[in-house]
């Protein structure tokens, strides 16, 4: 037990890991509500109008939500692939959130608030990634 190596993580990495965990939970709420809207009894499985975007938007946000804890683990363990994949994941998350807000697919209920929270969390993660000096060490690892 005495040979355990303790790593001291910077505050920026800890904040990004916490934000990625929050993003995973919010992404699950958002994507499952989108996919449930397609499969509801009154929902239209037949592709028509705005419902053509519910499936891909829900599917991509589900992938982002499921990838967030894996990337958070990679950042926490200082894996060399984690920084690039975090940036890629956040740009995809920003794109989905902006698409939902611009085309008003998120109705003024819970999904609009979750969508705004997802965009805010993605922007915070990108800000922490490029503002914090502690995370730059990951790109050299």
HULIN-V345358 format. One record per helix or strand. SS is the DSSP state (a for helix, b for strand). FROM is the first residue (numbers start at 0). LEN is the number of residues. If there is no record, write none. Layout:
# HULIN-V345358
ss = <SS:SS>
from = <FROM:FROM>
len = <LEN:LEN>
This chain:
# HULIN-V345358
ss = <a:a:a:a:a>
from = <10:50:81:109:136>
len = <29:26:21:22:4>
